[in-house]
Amino acid sequence: MICTMRMQSIVALFFGAAAAMASCHAEGESNSFLATVHRHATLASTIPDNGDLNPYAIFVAPVSAGKIQKDDVLVDNFNNISNLQGTGGTIILYTPSTKKVTLFTSIPQHLPQCPGGVGLSTAMTMLKSGWVIVGSAPSADGTMKTRGTGCLLVLDSNGKLVTAWSGPNINYPWGNMAVSETGDRATLFISMAGFDVAGPDVRDPKTGFPVTVNKATVLRMDLQISNGKAPVITSETVIADGLSERSDKDVFLVGPTGVVLGANDTLYVSDALNNRIVAVDQASTRTTSAGTGREVTRDGLLRRPLAMVMAPNGNLLTTNAKNGQVVEIDPVAGKQIVSQWIDANPAQSPPGNGDLFGIAMKPDGSGFYYVEDDVNTLVEAVR
């Protein structure tokens, strides 16, 4: 079985052996990356000295620059010490070679350049030129009721804030940031999930849930990078729109989260509320929106898919919000290959419910990093 015996035992204890077996697929699945991953190890706490909580984004440094060493793991925090969502402002660095954690940056919660302030989301990347770009999805009281529209913060490789990007196309930069770079140019793909979202107390009378708004987008931003100067936006294009978003009392916001650029210029997006993965074709060249894209797969093993990466075999790995599993998907065949329990904390029901978020591949392809929000830790899964 792909799941470790420890995880199987915990799941079986709470849900019975049949449920545990159903959630863990056989290793014989063809072309499965997860089938090779067997060991999970906690690497470090993600809590900095100021007490920020709730690790969200993970990104592995592609180069050494400033404070950052190549292959360092950058992790940002969404909550402050009071555990209010949309108020965290720190990014930590984990250095695999020394196993040390250092603070990369601490950004004030109230920042005039960023509408609504600072709450670092899962939209984060580091360019090969050393610039770090991170999204802010801020709140004044830890709910969407007091949200601002947010911004994208541009930091140099020493963690100094250099500029902030805001504007009509930037509204709650929420999901993973996919990036493509060629020479002095870079292209970012970011989901925006704040357009006209009301607070969690505004309910749909038919469902009883907070009102769903179908206005989330995926924004493509083309950048020009000059030596020694911060990146400059040369164009912005909305390449997908009409995706679902809504506020949530417990998890703050649900919207499109995972964003991965795959083969043939296809961008894959996890449409969390509709429990599916969609694709946007000609992602880097299209001049118009693809709407909600074409559906790749839905339901099955997916339980509100969130962060997403591409494994070395070309398959997608996405974390589930509603249980502690990661799911592997063949995006070409539209087939869900396998799931693996990576957080089986029995304090939640189902185990690991609400604990997973960010995920990033290890540079050597031997496994992946992920965060466990419930205990504020960085973890690795390897062969």
C-alpha positions, -999 to 999 in steps of 0.1 A, spaced: 0 0 0 11 36 -6 0 49 27 24 43 56 12 18 82 10 46 108 -14 65 87 -34 35 78 -38 25 114 -50 60 124 -75 61 96 -87 26 104 -91 34 141 -115 62 133 -132 51 102 -127 14 100 -104 -8 79 -125 -6 48 -123 32 47 -85 31 52 -81 6 25 -103 26 1 -83 58 6 -49 41 -2 -44 27 -36 -21 -1 -47 15 6 -57 9 -11 -90 -7 20 -105 13 27 -136 34 59 -138 27 68 -102 51 92 -85 34 89 -51 40 51 -52 77 59 -48 72 82 -18 73 63 16 90 85 42 77 116 59 99 138 82 92 170 100 119 194 92 112 226 112 88 249 129 75 277 106 68 301 135 91 331 136 100 351 167 70 374 162 47 344 166 31 345 131 11 313 124 -6 293 96 21 285 70 7 289 35 30 292 5 61 271 -2 87 279 -28 121 264 -34 148 290 -43 162 285 -79 194 305 -72 216 319 -45 211 356 -39 213 379 -9 201 360 22 189 331 1 209 300 -8 199 279 -38 174 252 -28 164 271 4 127 266 11 107 298 15 75 296 36 52 325 43 26 329 72 -10 340 67 -19 346 104 -4 368 131 3 357 167 -34 362 175 -42 336 148 -62 361 128 -63 351 92 -51 376 66 -28 393 90 6 374 88 36 392 73 66 369 76 86 346 53 110 322 68 139 303 51 147 267 57 182 257 45 183 219 39 221 217 41 222 231 76 187 224 87 185 259 101 156 283 99 161 320 95 138 350 90 138 363 54 114 392 60 88 407 83 64 431 66 42 454 87 5 445 87 -5 481 78 12 490 46 -1 521 26 11 507 -7 -12 476 -3 -49 482 -2 -62 467 31 -27 459 45 -8 426 46 -17 390 50 7 368 30 -11 343 8 -1 312 -10 9 332 -41 47 334 -38 76 329 -62 113 337 -65 127 347 -99 161 336 -112 172 373 -109 167 370 -71 134 389 -67 108 375 -45 71 382 -53 44 374 -28 7 380 -27 -12 398 1 -48 388 9 -54 411 39 -81 413 66 -85 436 96 -103 412 118 -94 377 104 -125 374 82 -134 384 47 -159 409 61 -130 434 66 -109 424 36 -89 448 14 -82 441 -22 -46 433 -15 -16 435 -37 16 418 -49 47 427 -29 81 427 -46 111 420 -23 148 420 -31 169 390 -22 176 404 13 139 407 21 136 444 16 103 456 2 110 475 -30 76 480 -45 39 468 -44 17 462 -74 -21 468 -72 -48 477 -96 -82 466 -110 -70 432 -121 -54 424 -87 -80 414 -61 -69 390 -35 -39 372 -51 -47 338 -36 -34 307 -54 1 293 -62 21 315 -85 32 297 -117 62 313 -134 80 310 -167 113 328 -174 134 335 -205 164 359 -202 152 393 -189 115 384 -192 92 365 -169 56 356 -169 35 350 -138 2 333 -135 -18 340 -104 -54 333 -93 -74 362 -79 -103 353 -56 -117 384 -40 -139 400 -66 -172 410 -48 -169 383 -22 -191 392 8 -183 383 45 -192 348 58 -224 361 74 -240 368 40 -257 335 33 -273 319 3 -309 311 15 -310 280 -7 -278 263 6 -272 280 39 -236 285 29 -220 319 24 -228 333 -10 -208 319 -39 -196 344 -65 -185 333 -99 -159 360 -105 -125 346 -96 -99 350 -123 -64 338 -134 -42 367 -143 -12 365 -165 14 392 -158 44 397 -182 75 413 -166 106 430 -179 137 426 -156 167 449 -159 199 444 -140 197 458 -105 162 471 -110 129 457 -97 107 439 -123 83 460 -143 49 449 -155 47 452 -193 12 437 -197 -17 421 -178 -41 396 -193 -70 378 -177 -68 343 -192 -96 327 -171 -126 341 -153 -160 331 -139 -144 307 -114 -161 302 -81 -152 319 -48 -168 324 -14 -159 334 21 -159 309 49 -161 314 87 -135 287 94 -112 286 64 -115 323 55 -118 320 17 -124 292 -8 -114 298 -44 -91 286 -72 -58 279 -56 -34 255 -74 -18 270 -106 7 249 -126 21 255 -160 25 222 -178 34 209 -212 21 224 -244 16 258 -227 -13 244 -207 -21 260 -173 -38 238 -148 -59 253 -120 -76 237 -90 -112 249 -89 -116 242 -52 -154 250 -47 -163 228 -77 -140 201 -66 -122 198 -99 -91 206 -119 -94 227 -151 -70 236 -179 -64 268 -198 -48 262 -232 -23 286 -249 -18 301 -214 12 323 -223 0 335 -257 -38 338 -255 -52 373 -257 -86 365 -244 -101 347 -214 -108 310 -216 -136 314 -192 -136 286 -166 -114 265 -189 -118 229 -198 -124 203 -171 -96 178 -166 -111 158 -137 -135 162 -108 -147 146 -76 -133 110 -70 -103 113 -47 -105 151 -47 -117 168 -15 -116 205 -23 -82 206 -41 -59 234 -31 -21 238 -37 -7 220 -67 26 211 -83 39 190 -112 58 158 -104 88 147 -125 66 122 -144 44 150 -156 15 142 -132 -1 168 -109 0 165 -72 -27 185 -53 -34 187 -16 -69 182 -3 -85 208 20 -110 184 35 -88 155 44 -51 149 49 -44 134 15 -24 145 -16 -38 133 -49 -19 124 -80 -35 131 -114 -25 123 -150 -36 156 -166 -34 144 -202 -56 113 -196 -77 132 -170 -72 103 -146 -68 104 -109 -40 79 -103 -37 76 -65 -40 93 -32 -17 92 -1 -24 102 35 3 128 44 -15 142 74 -36 118 94 -41 139 125 -71 123 143 -80 156 160 -98 165 128 -126 147 110 -117 133 86 -81 130 97 -61 160 85 -91 180 75 -80 216 71 -44 209 78 -28 209 43 -21 239 20 13 246 4 33 220 -16 66 223 -36 88 197 -53 123 190 -41 148 201 -67 162 166 -72 127 152 -78 130 127 -49 99 140 -32 81 171 -21 78 196 7 45 205 24 32 223 54 9 212 82 -11 242 92 -24 226 124 11 223 140 29 250 120 56 228 105 75 222 73 76 185 63 92 166 35 80 134 18 107 114 1 114 79 -13 
